């Protein structure tokens, strides 16, 4: 399958797990937009619903793989020999982890172990970016904000525990085998192409549909909207990931966040104002998670210092782009994937 | 299978996972010796190599189960309806976790999740004792000794990470679902019937064999013997577990340890002195673990305070009993299991 790529002179080879997710699409766009030549092998259990062959600077291939299948992972890693591994694959829904903790846990920890064990045993020298989550911090008091990377971790969901486990396993592999792993704690990222099971996309889609329907009863269905999160545009997230590959320090953990907190109520206000509409909202108790974090805001001092990263997209800009994305989708469902 | 037990009037029902291991045997002996009537269902992936039907106060049954098989676990838990669950099942070898991290991790975390999810969903009210390990603390400086339960955890092996994960998952289930889980960090326990892949049993067995052989070259094969551990007699450990079932506080973590550290060199000296023999020792580099903890000593203040637990067996007594056990085994291999 790599025959056509063998004669290329590109030096950077990226293996991207969780290729079919929305972060991956934005990472590809980042490389392309910045004229970074690279050879990409995407792997995922799901086939991507976007086209990945239209790039000028990227040679992109995809293989359908279940990362729980260690033998397949070995074959792929050893054939491709990546310089960089962007490990995005994850069952990243907190809600799913409450409903299916066993499956969620294995699909976060076992897949990661399969990947790093394969890389270790193959002897391939590559830098691995292990994506973690702000959920790892757990419930924190306002005195602790913004959260720094050395803050205690008190994970509050099976998903969050899996993420902390992945981080601890990474440290073991860095310390014991000298593997080149960098770790993130990525805060809530938002952007186009995100699945609408995630809160901002869910709100945007509902609001755009409500507006289009021109219904008299305009009611948004939500969980607890008082929670405060540090929302970061996925385009800033993938820029951070690229910089971490180039400038991050081996074995270090980096928050990827804006340093600012916004409540879901404020998000709803900003969106309805952008759409010029009024809505009531209805709390569906089934969407209220047991024992959820009330407030999460991170410090991005460390990543800015080590990599020179800066935020480029304001929250208003992010929300506007997401709403436009859903407006296009509602008007013309087939134009979804550019 | 429980027909014969149905008419019994015993009130305490213990489900013991990892039933075929040596801790379980000693727990049964503790109940029997103290005339505690109980109904026991032991489950394990391996059939026990000891007899469990000779007790006067215990009604003991066994079922062969792979705890990774969730359906089987559900059937057993729902049929037995335990009051207490002693979760001893674990791939507890640090060395194995280096060689087979994926298997080790799943056989510590997934089996635990299967068990607590089953109990949660069944609605059965029972107290679960989740056994953790001193390995969770990781490398510590001498200023931190003896280690208290609120000390930072920096696990250094895949096994230790799995144990911390189990603890974090327990906390999630206590906090979110109100489940009655108590957690231990059990330090190196030693005693008769322990597998000789564990260090003290390995030394005892080798020494007894060397003595019997009357060989001129008496050389003990070891890993790093400068490491210091807090060795606790398994008979004291199972006493602690029983007290934790009765007096432990829900959601709390308890060190199970002596508060004293002993180097492997000292252990070898004590054993050779008890056997009245001299040996040289040879370090096998393959037995030296990457990145091992140098010293681990715990504080047992909390468990003593909350349960009244006290140490009954001195280290010398423990070593003596282990040596006698191996002497009997070497003299008469068939008398192994009383």
Interface residues (C-beta under 8 A of the other chain):
Chain A: X70 X101 X102 X105 X106 X109 X110 X113 X114 X117 X154 X155 X156 X157 X158 X160 X161 X162 X164 X165 X168 X169 X171 X172 X175 X176 X177 X290 X291
Chain B: X70 X101 X102 X105 X106 X109 X110 X113 X114 X117 X154 X155 X156 X157 X158 X160 X161 X162 X164 X165 X168 X169 X171 X172 X175 X176 X177 X290 X291
